[in-house]
Amino acid sequence: MRQQIVSGTHAISLALMGNLLPGDELLYVGSPYDTLHKVIGHTQKVPGSMTEMGIEYREVDFDYNAPNPQTVVDAIKANTKIVALQRSKGYNWRASLSIAVLADLISAVKKAYPSVIVFVDNCYGEFVETKEPPEVGADLIAGSLIKNPGGGLAPCGGYVAGKADLVERAAARLTSPGIGKEIGPSLMDQRLYYQGLFMAPSVVGEALRGAVFAACLWHELGFKVLPHYEENRTDIIQAIELKEKERLLAFCRGIQKYAPIDSYVTPMPWDMPGYTSQVIMAAGTFVQGSSIELSADAPVKEPYIVYFQGGLNRYHAKTAVSRTAKDMLEAGLI
């Protein structure tokens, strides 16, 4: 866990690139989050990407439902070094992977190929369920401190956790071989990290309450929501299919309007680094980019799905979501 890790993407990159060598294969179950496409380098040539370093890459596709464990096992080849699982849906209309689903997948992989490393992108999932991926067999996980585990207080940072030798290789990628995690300047007060971690389970609970409220409200307004408000949850993400571009923009602008910080700002779609489509982001947050705080973002493309997350307390989340809906009704967008 380090201040110097700048994002969840950075933490995931450290975990994967620290444990893959030229000729090894990374097998992803499903398509990874947009920002990882350039890290992997499979969609375009990017300096320093995995494919430039001679690391092979493949994906195992799956639909809305959970991946079939046997299909994943059958896809593993002799040079497959890491099987990667993304717990959250990312910018995909699919169910996020619960701990129970992860347990079945990991068990199947480990039974057939004990030496294969199973990595889980744990972003948005921490403290949502009573267990974390390493407790059901994952070898390595990674995430961001300005998401769930920072409790809304951590100003930056990320983590890589799991088996000691795998974590050490990730740390060598952050600093240098031979130094690893033994050094690293702490340029900020550590109190915010400890206090944020202490508060994280309570804050995640508030975010989940806000997500359930949003799912219920927008379902009643006639829109598809994922997950349904009565479904069990494994992450804090609430997806809402808005169907029209103007609705998407209005939703994000509403969340920004009712934010505690920068409420006067109008979010605009832009070419954000690491993303393949223009993205609009609403985040009037105390910590820049903190998605455990109330926020919403979306790729600006059909079918115009917004991804809503966070909320330091349920009352602010309910206020922002309901007033955004009211504004959109009055504007004739619903």
C-alpha distance (Angstrom), angle and dihedral (degrees) to the residues before:
residue distance angle dihedral
M1 . . .
R2 3.78 . .
Q3 3.80 140.3 .
Q4 3.80 88.5 -140.4
I5 3.82 93.1 67.8
V6 3.79 101.0 96.2
S7 3.82 101.8 -162.8
G8 3.77 146.5 -12.8
T9 3.80 89.1 -90.5
H10 3.80 89.3 54.9
A11 3.82 91.7 50.3
I12 3.81 91.8 49.1
S13 3.79 91.0 46.8
L14 3.82 90.5 53.1
A15 3.79 92.2 49.6
L16 3.80 94.7 48.6
M17 3.80 101.7 36.7
G18 3.78 91.7 43.1
N19 3.80 90.4 58.9
L20 3.81 103.0 37.0
L21 3.80 125.6 81.5
P22 3.82 131.1 -169.5
G23 3.79 108.8 -70.8
D24 3.80 93.9 25.3
E25 3.78 119.5 118.4
L26 3.81 128.2 -132.6
L27 3.81 111.4 -152.9
Y28 3.81 113.5 -163.7
V29 3.79 120.2 -161.7
G30 3.79 101.3 -139.4
S31 3.78 125.4 -13.3
P32 3.82 114.6 -50.6
Y33 3.79 124.6 -125.5
D34 3.81 114.5 -72.7
T35 3.82 96.3 -105.5
L36 3.81 90.8 59.0
H37 3.80 94.1 59.4
K38 3.80 91.9 79.9
V39 3.81 92.0 41.8
I40 3.79 87.8 57.2
G41 3.80 93.2 37.8
H42 3.79 95.8 -149.3
T43 3.81 96.0 126.4
Q44 3.80 98.3 43.9
K45 3.78 139.5 -3.0
V46 3.80 110.4 -87.5
P47 3.82 125.3 174.4
G48 3.81 111.2 -107.1
S49 3.81 95.0 12.0
M50 3.78 123.3 144.4
T51 3.78 94.8 -108.6
E52 3.81 90.3 51.4
M53 3.81 86.9 55.8
G54 3.81 91.2 54.1
I55 3.80 97.6 -101.3
E56 3.80 113.5 144.0
Y57 3.79 122.3 -135.4
R58 3.79 138.1 -161.6
E59 3.80 137.8 161.3
V60 3.79 133.2 -140.7
D61 3.79 107.5 -144.7
F62 3.77 123.6 -141.4
D63 3.78 134.3 172.1
Y64 3.80 131.5 -133.5
N65 3.78 92.3 -54.0
A66 3.79 126.9 71.2
P67 3.82 118.8 -74.4
N68 3.79 116.6 -93.1
P69 3.84 107.3 -111.1
Q70 3.81 93.3 -144.9
T71 3.81 91.2 51.4
V72 3.79 89.1 54.6
V73 3.80 92.2 47.9
D74 3.81 91.6 48.6
A75 3.83 90.1 53.5
I76 3.81 93.9 58.2
K77 3.81 114.4 105.5
A78 3.81 133.5 -167.1
N79 3.83 93.0 -91.3
T80 3.82 96.6 42.4
K81 3.81 103.0 125.0
I82 3.82 101.9 168.7
V83 3.79 132.6 28.2
A84 3.81 106.8 -160.2
L85 3.79 125.3 -156.7
Q86 3.80 125.0 -170.5
R87 3.78 110.0 -149.1
S88 3.81 96.4 -162.9
K89 3.79 124.4 59.8
G90 3.82 93.9 -119.7
Y91 3.81 110.9 -167.8
N92 3.80 91.6 -23.9
W93 3.79 130.7 105.2
R94 3.79 96.7 -125.8
A95 3.76 138.9 105.9
S96 3.79 114.3 -85.2
L97 3.80 114.1 -117.6
S98 3.79 113.0 -97.9
I99 3.78 122.6 -148.6
A100 3.81 88.8 -106.4
V101 3.82 91.2 54.4
L102 3.80 91.1 45.8
A103 3.81 89.9 50.2
D104 3.82 91.5 55.1
L105 3.80 92.9 46.8
I106 3.80 94.4 46.5
S107 3.80 92.9 46.0
A108 3.81 91.6 52.4
V109 3.81 93.3 48.4
K110 3.81 94.0 46.1
K111 3.79 93.4 47.1
A112 3.79 91.8 54.0
Y113 3.82 99.4 33.1
P114 3.84 112.2 19.0
S115 3.82 93.9 177.4
V116 3.82 96.0 54.4
I117 3.81 112.4 105.0
V118 3.80 114.7 -126.5
F119 3.79 112.0 -151.7
V120 3.82 124.8 -171.2
D121 3.79 124.8 -160.7
N122 3.81 95.6 -142.4
C123 3.82 97.7 -174.9
Y124 3.83 114.2 142.2
G125 3.82 92.0 5.5
E126 3.79 104.8 83.1
F127 3.84 115.0 121.0
V128 3.81 93.6 -1.1
E129 3.80 92.9 108.5
T130 3.79 128.9 30.7
K131 3.81 93.1 -108.5
E132 3.80 133.8 48.5
P133 3.84 125.1 -142.6
P134 3.86 97.2 -97.2
E135 3.82 87.9 59.6
V136 3.81 89.1 63.6
G137 3.79 96.6 44.2
A138 3.83 108.1 -78.5
D139 3.81 111.3 148.8
L140 3.79 96.6 -154.7
I141 3.81 138.9 12.4
A142 3.79 135.1 179.6
G143 3.79 138.6 -170.8
S144 3.78 148.7 148.9
L145 3.81 129.5 -87.1
I146 3.81 92.4 -144.4
K147 3.78 87.4 64.4
N148 3.80 125.3 58.5
P149 3.82 103.9 -36.9
G150 3.82 94.6 53.4
G151 3.79 91.9 62.9
G152 3.80 91.4 -142.2
L153 3.82 91.1 -66.7
A154 3.81 105.4 80.6
P155 3.83 107.2 95.5
C156 3.82 95.5 -155.4
G157 3.78 141.8 -26.0
G158 3.77 142.3 94.4
Y159 3.79 142.9 -140.7
V160 3.78 142.9 -129.9
A161 3.81 116.3 -163.8
G162 3.77 138.1 173.7
K163 3.79 137.0 71.5
A164 3.80 111.4 18.0
D165 3.81 97.6 -124.6
L166 3.80 92.5 49.8
V167 3.80 92.4 47.9
E168 3.80 90.3 49.3
R169 3.81 90.8 55.1
A170 3.80 89.9 51.1
A171 3.82 89.7 49.5
A172 3.81 90.1 52.0
R173 3.79 87.6 57.3
L174 3.83 90.6 52.1
T175 3.83 94.9 49.8
S176 3.81 116.3 1.3
P177 3.80 139.7 -68.7
G178 3.78 110.7 -78.4
I179 3.80 91.9 24.6
G180 3.79 101.3 56.0
K181 3.79 114.0 146.1
E182 3.80 95.6 -17.9
I183 3.79 93.6 96.6
G184 3.79 138.7 24.1
P185 3.80 129.7 140.2
S186 3.80 115.9 -105.2
L187 3.78 100.3 -150.6
M188 3.81 95.7 171.3
D189 3.79 135.0 57.7
Q190 3.81 108.9 -83.6
R191 3.82 92.2 -146.4
L192 3.81 93.0 84.0
Y193 3.80 91.1 56.6
Y194 3.80 95.1 48.1
Q195 3.78 93.5 43.4
G196 3.80 91.8 45.2
L197 3.80 91.7 51.8
F198 3.81 89.6 48.4
M199 3.81 91.3 51.2
A200 3.81 95.7 41.1
P201 3.83 100.2 94.4
S202 3.81 91.6 51.5
V203 3.79 93.0 45.2
V204 3.81 91.9 48.7
G205 3.80 87.9 52.2
E206 3.81 89.7 55.4
A207 3.81 91.3 48.5
L208 3.81 90.6 51.5
R209 3.80 91.6 52.0
G210 3.80 89.6 52.2
A211 3.81 91.0 49.0
V212 3.80 92.7 51.0
F213 3.80 90.4 49.5
A214 3.82 91.2 50.2
A215 3.81 91.4 48.5
C216 3.80 92.0 50.8
L217 3.80 95.4 45.9
W218 3.80 96.5 47.3
H219 3.79 92.0 42.7
E220 3.81 88.6 55.4
L221 3.82 88.5 49.2
G222 3.81 88.4 59.3
F223 3.79 103.4 -100.9
K224 3.80 130.9 128.0
V225 3.79 112.0 -107.9
L226 3.80 130.8 -170.5
P227 2.95 119.3 -127.7
H228 3.81 102.0 24.1
Y229 3.79 112.6 -122.0
E230 3.82 91.3 -110.3
E231 3.81 95.8 49.6
N232 3.78 124.2 102.6
R233 3.79 113.3 -105.2
T234 3.77 134.2 -137.2
D235 3.82 99.0 177.2
I236 3.81 139.1 22.4
I237 3.82 96.8 -110.4
Q238 3.80 119.9 116.7
A239 3.79 115.3 -170.3
I240 3.82 120.6 -159.2
E241 3.81 122.1 -173.9
L242 3.82 105.4 -141.2
K243 3.85 97.0 175.4
E244 3.84 95.7 -152.9
K245 3.79 131.9 70.7
E246 3.80 95.0 -134.6
R247 3.79 91.1 53.0
L248 3.79 90.1 51.0
L249 3.80 92.5 51.1
A250 3.81 91.9 44.9
F251 3.81 92.7 50.8
C252 3.81 93.3 52.1
R253 3.79 91.8 44.0
G254 3.80 89.7 50.9
I255 3.81 93.0 53.0
Q256 3.82 88.3 49.6
K257 3.81 91.7 47.6
Y258 3.79 92.1 56.3
A259 3.80 95.2 43.2
P260 3.82 121.8 115.4
I261 3.82 92.6 -127.4
D262 3.82 129.4 46.2
S263 3.81 92.2 -0.5
Y264 3.82 89.3 156.4
V265 3.83 92.0 62.0
T266 3.82 119.9 102.6
P267 3.83 111.5 -144.4
M268 3.79 114.3 -133.7
P269 3.82 130.7 -169.3
W270 3.79 112.2 -103.7
D271 3.78 143.6 166.5
M272 3.78 98.0 -92.2
P273 3.82 116.2 -166.3
G274 3.79 112.2 -99.6
Y275 3.81 96.9 20.8
T276 3.80 127.0 106.1
S277 3.83 96.2 -149.8
Q278 3.77 132.4 38.1
V279 3.79 109.4 -82.8
I280 3.79 131.7 -153.8
M281 3.79 117.4 -154.5
A282 3.79 130.4 -171.0
A283 3.77 111.9 -165.6
G284 3.79 118.5 146.2
T285 3.77 88.8 172.3
F286 3.79 135.5 155.0
V287 3.81 88.7 -132.1
Q288 3.79 112.7 46.8
G289 3.79 110.8 -110.9
S290 3.80 94.1 3.6
S291 3.80 107.0 154.0
I292 3.80 95.6 -174.6
E293 3.80 82.8 70.4
L294 3.79 116.6 74.1
S295 3.79 107.7 -71.8
A296 3.79 144.0 139.8
D297 3.78 133.2 -158.5
A298 3.76 140.0 170.0
P299 3.78 144.2 175.0
V300 3.79 106.0 -111.3
K301 3.79 98.2 -121.8
E302 3.78 138.3 98.6
P303 2.99 132.7 -37.6
Y304 3.83 83.3 27.3
I305 3.79 100.5 -134.4
V306 3.79 117.0 -177.3
Y307 3.79 120.3 -152.5
F308 3.79 111.3 -146.8
Q309 3.78 121.8 -169.8
G310 3.76 147.0 154.5
G311 3.76 134.6 26.4
L312 3.78 125.2 178.7
N313 3.79 89.4 -143.2
R314 3.79 132.6 16.5
Y315 3.79 95.2 -127.1
H316 3.79 94.0 60.6
A317 3.81 90.5 46.1
K318 3.81 92.7 51.0
T319 3.81 91.4 46.7
A320 3.80 94.6 49.5
V321 3.81 95.2 45.0
S322 3.81 96.0 45.6
R323 3.81 94.9 44.6
T324 3.79 90.9 47.8
A325 3.82 88.9 53.3
K326 3.81 90.4 47.8
D327 3.82 91.9 51.3
M328 3.79 91.2 48.9
L329 3.82 91.7 49.4
E330 3.79 90.8 51.3
A331 3.81 89.9 48.9
G332 3.80 91.1 53.0
L333 3.80 93.8 -115.1
I334 3.79 94.4 122.2
